[in-house]
Amino acid sequence: MKDIEGENGLRHGFTTGSCAAVTSKAALIMLLTGEDIHNAGIVTPKGPVYNAEILDIKRSGASVGCSVIKDGGDDPDITDGCRIYATVRFSCEPGIRIRGGEGVGTVTKPGLDQPVGEAAINSVPRKMIRDNLEEVLESFGRQGQGLEVTISVPAGKELAKKTFNPRLGIEGGISILGTTGIVDPMSDAAVIDTIRVQIRVQKARGKEVLLVSPGNYGLAFLKQNYSIDENDAVLCSNFVYDTVKAAREEGFSKMLFVGHLGKLVKVAGGIKNTHSSYGDRRMEILSELISEFIPGDPGKDIQKRILDCVMTDEAVRIIDSEGFGDKVFPLLASRIKKVMEDFSGGQMSIETIVFSNDYKELVRTDRSLEYLRLCSRKDASEDL
Protein backbone atom coordinates (compact mmCIF):
# COMPACT_ATOMS: atom_id res chain seq x y z
CA MET A 1 0.00 0.00 0.00
CA LYS A 2 1.46 3.34 -1.07
CA ASP A 3 1.76 5.87 1.73
CA ILE A 4 -0.33 9.03 1.43
CA GLU A 5 1.22 12.05 3.08
CA GLY A 6 -0.90 14.84 4.49
CA GLU A 7 -0.22 18.56 4.48
CA ASN A 8 1.41 18.30 7.90
CA GLY A 9 3.89 15.68 6.69
CA LEU A 10 2.15 12.86 8.54
CA ARG A 11 1.07 9.66 6.80
CA HIS A 12 -2.63 9.17 6.15
CA GLY A 13 -4.33 5.89 6.91
CA PHE A 14 -7.57 4.20 5.93
CA THR A 15 -10.82 4.06 7.88
CA THR A 16 -12.55 1.00 9.26
CA GLY A 17 -15.13 1.63 6.52
CA SER A 18 -12.46 1.28 3.83
CA CYS A 19 -11.20 -1.89 5.49
CA ALA A 20 -14.69 -3.38 5.56
CA ALA A 21 -15.26 -2.50 1.91
CA VAL A 22 -11.99 -3.90 0.56
CA THR A 23 -12.18 -7.14 2.52
CA SER A 24 -15.82 -7.62 1.44
CA LYS A 25 -14.78 -7.12 -2.18
CA ALA A 26 -11.97 -9.65 -1.86
CA ALA A 27 -14.28 -12.20 -0.23
CA LEU A 28 -16.83 -11.89 -3.03
CA ILE A 29 -14.20 -12.26 -5.76
CA MET A 30 -12.97 -15.46 -4.11
CA LEU A 31 -16.55 -16.69 -3.68
CA LEU A 32 -17.23 -16.18 -7.39
CA THR A 33 -13.95 -17.54 -8.75
CA GLY A 34 -13.17 -20.29 -6.26
CA GLU A 35 -9.59 -19.02 -6.21
CA ASP A 36 -7.69 -17.28 -3.41
CA ILE A 37 -6.43 -13.76 -3.89
CA HIS A 38 -3.96 -11.97 -1.64
CA ASN A 39 -4.43 -8.35 -2.65
CA ALA A 40 -7.45 -6.20 -3.43
CA GLY A 41 -8.09 -2.51 -3.99
CA ILE A 42 -10.89 0.03 -3.83
CA VAL A 43 -11.21 3.70 -4.68
CA THR A 44 -12.04 5.63 -1.51
CA PRO A 45 -14.74 8.34 -1.54
CA LYS A 46 -11.98 10.97 -1.22
CA GLY A 47 -10.18 9.59 -4.27
CA PRO A 48 -7.00 7.75 -3.21
CA VAL A 49 -6.87 4.03 -3.96
CA TYR A 50 -6.62 1.64 -1.03
CA ASN A 51 -4.65 -1.49 -1.92
CA ALA A 52 -4.74 -4.02 0.89
CA GLU A 53 -3.14 -7.35 1.66
CA ILE A 54 -5.80 -10.03 2.12
CA LEU A 55 -5.33 -12.38 5.07
CA ASP A 56 -7.08 -15.19 6.98
CA ILE A 57 -8.90 -16.67 4.00
CA LYS A 58 -11.53 -19.18 5.08
CA ARG A 59 -14.08 -21.11 3.05
CA SER A 60 -17.17 -22.68 4.52
CA GLY A 61 -19.80 -24.10 2.20
CA ALA A 62 -21.28 -21.22 0.22
CA SER A 63 -19.34 -18.48 1.99
CA VAL A 64 -15.85 -16.98 2.00
CA GLY A 65 -14.28 -14.92 4.77
CA CYS A 66 -11.05 -12.93 4.93
CA SER A 67 -9.48 -10.00 6.74
CA VAL A 68 -7.27 -6.94 6.40
CA ILE A 69 -5.16 -5.20 9.00
CA LYS A 70 -6.33 -1.69 9.77
CA ASP A 71 -3.65 0.91 9.02
CA GLY A 72 -4.40 4.25 10.66
CA GLY A 73 -1.29 5.93 9.27
CA ASP A 74 0.27 8.35 11.73
CA ASP A 75 -3.02 8.95 13.51
CA PRO A 76 -3.13 7.62 17.11
CA ASP A 77 -6.20 5.50 16.36
CA ILE A 78 -7.07 2.72 18.83
CA THR A 79 -8.16 0.49 15.94
CA ASP A 80 -4.76 0.75 14.23
CA GLY A 81 -3.35 -2.74 13.71
CA CYS A 82 -6.56 -4.65 14.43
CA ARG A 83 -8.03 -7.15 11.96
CA ILE A 84 -11.29 -6.39 10.23
CA TYR A 85 -13.08 -9.39 8.73
CA ALA A 86 -15.79 -9.81 6.13
CA THR A 87 -17.71 -12.98 5.35
CA VAL A 88 -19.75 -13.00 2.15
CA ARG A 89 -22.35 -15.59 1.18
CA PHE A 90 -24.93 -15.88 -1.56
CA SER A 91 -28.53 -15.21 -0.60
CA CYS A 92 -31.82 -16.18 -2.21
CA GLU A 93 -33.17 -12.73 -1.29
CA PRO A 94 -32.38 -9.89 -3.70
CA GLY A 95 -30.11 -7.05 -2.63
CA ILE A 96 -27.08 -6.82 -0.38
CA ARG A 97 -27.68 -7.20 3.35
CA ILE A 98 -24.94 -5.96 5.67
CA ARG A 99 -24.73 -7.27 9.21
CA GLY A 100 -22.47 -6.74 12.18
CA GLY A 101 -20.67 -9.73 13.61
CA GLU A 102 -18.36 -10.21 16.59
CA GLY A 103 -16.87 -6.98 17.89
CA VAL A 104 -19.09 -4.64 15.88
CA GLY A 105 -21.36 -2.62 18.14
CA THR A 106 -25.16 -2.46 18.13
CA VAL A 107 -27.01 0.86 18.29
CA THR A 108 -29.20 1.09 21.40
CA LYS A 109 -30.09 4.82 21.46
CA PRO A 110 -31.70 7.10 18.86
CA GLY A 111 -29.86 10.01 17.28
CA LEU A 112 -27.02 8.04 15.70
CA ASP A 113 -26.25 7.33 12.05
CA GLN A 114 -28.11 3.99 12.17
CA PRO A 115 -31.48 3.20 13.79
CA VAL A 116 -31.79 1.42 17.12
CA GLY A 117 -31.11 -2.30 16.78
CA GLU A 118 -28.87 -1.99 13.73
CA ALA A 119 -25.16 -2.75 13.63
CA ALA A 120 -23.00 0.36 14.09
CA ILE A 121 -21.84 0.32 10.48
CA ASN A 122 -22.36 3.88 9.29
CA SER A 123 -24.00 5.02 6.06
CA VAL A 124 -20.88 5.78 4.02
CA PRO A 125 -19.16 2.46 4.82
CA ARG A 126 -22.40 0.64 3.94
CA LYS A 127 -22.49 2.47 0.60
CA MET A 128 -18.81 1.68 -0.02
CA ILE A 129 -19.45 -2.02 0.63
CA ARG A 130 -22.53 -2.12 -1.61
CA ASP A 131 -20.94 -0.14 -4.44
CA ASN A 132 -17.86 -2.35 -4.54
CA LEU A 133 -19.83 -5.59 -4.35
CA GLU A 134 -22.22 -4.46 -7.07
CA GLU A 135 -19.23 -3.59 -9.25
CA VAL A 136 -17.80 -7.08 -8.77
CA LEU A 137 -21.16 -8.73 -9.50
CA GLU A 138 -21.52 -6.70 -12.68
CA SER A 139 -18.02 -7.63 -13.87
CA PHE A 140 -18.99 -11.31 -13.53
CA GLY A 141 -22.40 -10.85 -15.15
CA ARG A 142 -24.19 -11.58 -11.85
CA GLN A 143 -26.16 -8.34 -11.45
CA GLY A 144 -29.00 -8.69 -8.96
CA GLN A 145 -27.43 -11.62 -7.11
CA GLY A 146 -28.44 -11.48 -3.46
CA LEU A 147 -25.62 -11.31 -0.91
CA GLU A 148 -25.25 -11.37 2.84
CA VAL A 149 -22.18 -9.64 4.24
CA THR A 150 -21.05 -9.91 7.85
CA ILE A 151 -18.40 -7.51 9.15
CA SER A 152 -16.60 -8.49 12.34
CA VAL A 153 -13.72 -7.21 14.46
CA PRO A 154 -12.72 -9.86 17.02
CA ALA A 155 -10.87 -7.31 19.18
CA GLY A 156 -13.73 -4.82 18.89
CA LYS A 157 -15.44 -5.45 22.20
CA GLU A 158 -12.31 -4.59 24.18
CA LEU A 159 -11.35 -1.70 21.90
CA ALA A 160 -14.79 -0.14 22.29
CA LYS A 161 -14.14 0.44 26.00
CA LYS A 162 -11.54 3.03 24.95
CA THR A 163 -13.96 4.90 22.67
CA PHE A 164 -17.06 7.07 23.10
CA ASN A 165 -19.28 4.14 22.07
CA PRO A 166 -20.45 3.15 25.57
CA ARG A 167 -21.46 6.78 26.23
CA LEU A 168 -23.24 7.04 22.89
CA GLY A 169 -25.29 3.89 23.42
CA ILE A 170 -23.38 1.62 21.06
CA GLU A 171 -22.92 -1.71 22.83
CA GLY A 172 -20.78 -4.75 22.21
CA GLY A 173 -18.08 -3.36 19.97
CA ILE A 174 -16.65 -0.62 17.80
CA SER A 175 -18.30 1.31 14.98
CA ILE A 176 -17.39 0.97 11.32
CA LEU A 177 -16.83 4.58 10.37
CA GLY A 178 -15.53 7.03 7.80
CA THR A 179 -16.94 9.55 5.36
CA THR A 180 -13.92 9.92 3.08
CA GLY A 181 -12.34 6.49 3.50
CA ILE A 182 -9.14 8.23 4.59
CA VAL A 183 -7.86 8.84 8.13
CA ASP A 184 -6.44 12.35 8.42
CA PRO A 185 -3.62 12.27 10.98
CA MET A 186 -4.37 14.21 14.15
CA SER A 187 -7.61 15.43 12.59
CA ASP A 188 -9.52 18.05 14.59
CA ALA A 189 -12.46 17.39 12.27
CA ALA A 190 -12.73 13.80 13.53
CA VAL A 191 -12.97 14.98 17.14
CA ILE A 192 -15.56 17.61 16.25
CA ASP A 193 -17.60 14.98 14.40
CA THR A 194 -17.59 12.84 17.55
CA ILE A 195 -18.76 15.81 19.62
CA ARG A 196 -21.59 16.44 17.17
CA VAL A 197 -22.71 12.81 17.43
CA GLN A 198 -22.85 13.15 21.24
CA ILE A 199 -24.97 16.30 20.83
CA ARG A 200 -27.37 14.51 18.50
CA VAL A 201 -27.78 11.70 21.01
CA GLN A 202 -28.75 14.19 23.74
CA LYS A 203 -31.17 15.88 21.34
CA ALA A 204 -32.75 12.55 20.46
CA ARG A 205 -33.18 11.88 24.18
CA GLY A 206 -35.35 14.99 24.37
CA LYS A 207 -32.95 17.04 26.46
CA GLU A 208 -33.93 20.71 26.72
CA VAL A 209 -30.53 21.82 28.03
CA LEU A 210 -27.25 20.51 26.66
CA LEU A 211 -24.81 19.73 29.47
CA VAL A 212 -21.19 20.10 28.34
CA SER A 213 -17.85 19.58 30.06
CA PRO A 214 -14.32 19.57 28.60
CA GLY A 215 -13.44 16.16 30.02
CA ASN A 216 -13.59 13.46 32.67
CA TYR A 217 -12.52 15.88 35.39
CA GLY A 218 -15.78 17.75 34.86
CA LEU A 219 -17.79 14.52 34.86
CA ALA A 220 -16.26 13.57 38.21
CA PHE A 221 -17.17 17.00 39.64
CA LEU A 222 -20.77 16.68 38.44
CA LYS A 223 -21.12 13.19 39.84
CA GLN A 224 -19.54 14.02 43.20
CA ASN A 225 -21.30 17.33 43.78
CA TYR A 226 -24.62 16.94 41.96
CA SER A 227 -25.05 13.18 41.38
CA ILE A 228 -25.25 13.73 37.63
CA ASP A 229 -24.94 10.64 35.44
CA GLU A 230 -22.02 10.90 33.01
CA ASN A 231 -24.33 9.85 30.15
CA ASP A 232 -26.18 13.16 30.55
CA ALA A 233 -23.12 15.18 29.51
CA VAL A 234 -21.25 15.83 26.27
CA LEU A 235 -17.44 15.90 26.39
CA CYS A 236 -16.04 18.70 24.22
CA SER A 237 -12.29 18.45 24.95
CA ASN A 238 -10.73 21.78 23.91
CA PHE A 239 -13.29 22.54 21.20
CA VAL A 240 -15.48 25.06 23.00
CA TYR A 241 -16.42 27.26 20.05
CA ASP A 242 -17.05 24.30 17.75
CA THR A 243 -19.25 22.66 20.38
CA VAL A 244 -21.38 25.77 20.80
CA LYS A 245 -21.69 26.08 17.03
CA ALA A 246 -22.69 22.41 16.66
CA ALA A 247 -25.19 22.64 19.53
CA ARG A 248 -26.87 25.63 17.90
CA GLU A 249 -26.97 23.86 14.52
CA GLU A 250 -28.50 20.75 16.11
CA GLY A 251 -31.32 22.80 17.59
CA PHE A 252 -30.29 23.52 21.19
CA SER A 253 -31.04 26.96 22.62
CA LYS A 254 -29.80 26.30 26.16
CA MET A 255 -26.46 24.98 27.43
CA LEU A 256 -24.81 24.43 30.80
CA PHE A 257 -21.01 24.47 30.58
CA VAL A 258 -19.16 22.96 33.54
CA GLY A 259 -15.40 22.82 33.88
CA HIS A 260 -12.17 23.46 35.71
CA LEU A 261 -10.92 27.02 36.05
CA GLY A 262 -7.75 26.17 34.11
CA LYS A 263 -9.75 25.73 30.90
CA LEU A 264 -12.69 28.02 31.47
CA VAL A 265 -10.59 31.07 32.30
CA LYS A 266 -9.30 30.89 28.72
CA VAL A 267 -12.88 31.04 27.46
CA ALA A 268 -13.40 34.21 29.51
CA GLY A 269 -10.62 35.72 27.41
CA GLY A 270 -12.39 34.85 24.16
CA ILE A 271 -10.21 31.85 23.31
CA LYS A 272 -12.17 29.46 21.06
CA ASN A 273 -9.97 26.38 21.49
CA THR A 274 -8.49 25.85 24.96
CA HIS A 275 -5.52 23.73 23.84
CA SER A 276 -2.24 25.36 24.86
CA SER A 277 -1.13 25.47 21.22
CA TYR A 278 -3.85 28.07 20.55
CA GLY A 279 -2.72 30.33 23.37
CA ASP A 280 -2.69 30.32 27.14
CA ARG A 281 -3.16 33.74 28.80
CA ARG A 282 -4.70 32.14 31.92
CA MET A 283 -2.80 34.31 34.38
CA GLU A 284 -3.09 37.41 32.21
CA ILE A 285 -6.88 37.03 32.13
CA LEU A 286 -7.10 36.56 35.90
CA SER A 287 -4.78 39.53 36.37
CA GLU A 288 -7.02 41.69 34.19
CA LEU A 289 -10.03 40.71 36.30
CA ILE A 290 -8.19 41.81 39.46
CA SER A 291 -7.62 45.24 37.94
CA GLU A 292 -11.40 45.76 37.88
CA PHE A 293 -11.48 45.88 41.69
CA ILE A 294 -8.05 46.82 43.04
CA PRO A 295 -6.61 50.03 41.59
CA GLY A 296 -3.14 51.45 42.08
CA ASP A 297 -0.09 49.80 43.61
CA PRO A 298 -1.98 47.22 45.75
CA GLY A 299 -3.65 45.93 42.63
CA LYS A 300 -0.39 45.85 40.69
CA ASP A 301 1.27 43.83 43.46
CA ILE A 302 -1.48 41.20 43.42
CA GLN A 303 -1.43 41.15 39.63
CA LYS A 304 2.31 40.48 39.62
CA ARG A 305 1.91 37.62 42.09
CA ILE A 306 -0.79 36.09 39.90
CA LEU A 307 1.30 36.49 36.76
CA ASP A 308 4.10 34.60 38.52
CA CYS A 309 1.79 31.62 39.20
CA VAL A 310 2.18 28.43 37.19
CA MET A 311 -1.18 26.85 38.09
CA THR A 312 -4.56 28.53 38.32
CA ASP A 313 -5.25 26.97 41.72
CA GLU A 314 -2.35 28.94 43.17
CA ALA A 315 -3.88 32.08 41.68
CA VAL A 316 -7.20 31.15 43.31
CA ARG A 317 -5.45 30.92 46.68
CA ILE A 318 -3.99 34.40 46.24
CA ILE A 319 -7.30 35.94 45.15
CA ASP A 320 -9.14 34.32 48.07
CA SER A 321 -6.50 35.26 50.61
CA GLU A 322 -6.75 38.91 49.52
CA GLY A 323 -10.53 38.78 50.01
CA PHE A 324 -11.57 39.34 46.41
CA GLY A 325 -12.87 35.90 45.46
CA ASP A 326 -16.53 36.94 45.87
CA LYS A 327 -15.99 39.69 43.28
CA VAL A 328 -13.47 38.24 40.84
CA PHE A 329 -15.04 34.83 40.30
CA PRO A 330 -18.60 36.05 39.57
CA LEU A 331 -17.09 38.46 37.01
CA LEU A 332 -15.17 35.55 35.53
CA ALA A 333 -18.34 33.48 35.22
CA SER A 334 -20.30 36.31 33.63
CA ARG A 335 -17.56 36.77 31.03
CA ILE A 336 -17.52 33.05 30.22
CA LYS A 337 -21.29 33.22 29.77
CA LYS A 338 -21.09 36.28 27.51
CA VAL A 339 -18.26 34.91 25.36
CA MET A 340 -20.01 31.59 24.79
CA GLU A 341 -23.32 33.26 24.00
CA ASP A 342 -21.43 35.43 21.51
CA PHE A 343 -19.99 32.21 20.02
CA SER A 344 -23.59 31.17 19.36
CA GLY A 345 -24.36 34.41 17.56
CA GLY A 346 -26.71 35.35 20.38
CA GLN A 347 -28.95 32.37 19.65
CA MET A 348 -28.28 30.42 22.84
CA SER A 349 -28.64 31.02 26.56
CA ILE A 350 -25.58 29.57 28.30
CA GLU A 351 -24.92 29.13 32.02
CA THR A 352 -21.69 27.96 33.64
CA ILE A 353 -20.28 26.33 36.76
CA VAL A 354 -16.54 26.72 37.44
CA PHE A 355 -14.57 24.58 39.88
CA SER A 356 -10.95 24.28 40.98
CA ASN A 357 -8.85 21.41 42.34
CA ASP A 358 -10.40 18.88 44.72
CA TYR A 359 -13.72 19.62 42.93
CA LYS A 360 -14.24 22.82 44.90
CA GLU A 361 -16.94 24.91 43.27
CA LEU A 362 -15.74 28.46 42.73
CA VAL A 363 -18.75 30.09 41.13
CA ARG A 364 -21.89 29.49 39.13
CA THR A 365 -24.07 31.80 37.08
CA ASP A 366 -27.59 32.68 38.15
CA ARG A 367 -29.62 30.02 36.32
CA SER A 368 -27.07 27.22 36.39
CA LEU A 369 -28.90 25.13 39.01
CA GLU A 370 -32.15 25.48 37.08
CA TYR A 371 -30.36 24.29 33.96
CA LEU A 372 -28.71 21.47 35.91
CA ARG A 373 -32.11 20.15 36.99
CA LEU A 374 -33.29 20.17 33.38
CA CYS A 375 -30.11 18.37 32.28
CA SER A 376 -30.61 15.57 34.78
CA ARG A 377 -34.29 14.93 34.02
CA LYS A 378 -35.09 11.50 32.65
CA ASP A 379 -35.39 11.09 28.90
CA ALA A 380 -38.49 12.50 27.30
CA SER A 381 -39.19 9.06 25.90
CA GLU A 382 -39.58 7.76 29.45
CA ASP A 383 -42.41 10.18 30.11
CA LEU A 384 -44.59 8.43 27.54
Secondary structure, 3 states (H helix, E strand, C coil): CCCEECCCCCEEEECHHHHHHHHHHHHHHHHHHCCCCCEEEEECCCCCEEEEECEEEEEECCEEEEEEECCCCCCCCCCCCCEEEEEEEEECCCCEEEEECCCECEECCCCCCCCCCCECECHHHHHHHHHHHHHHHHHCCCCCCEEEEEEECCCHHHHHCCCCHHHHCEECCECECCCCCEECCCCHHHHHHHHHHHHHHHHHCCCCCEEEECCHHHHHHHHHHHCCCHHHEEECCCEHHHHHHHHHHCCCCEEEEEEEHHHHHHHHCCCCECCHHHCCCHHHHHHHHHHCCCCHHHHHHHHHHHHCCCCHHHHHHHHHHCCCHHHHHHHHHHHHHHHHHHHCCCCCEEEEEEEEHHHEEEEECCCHHHHHHHHCCCCHHHHC
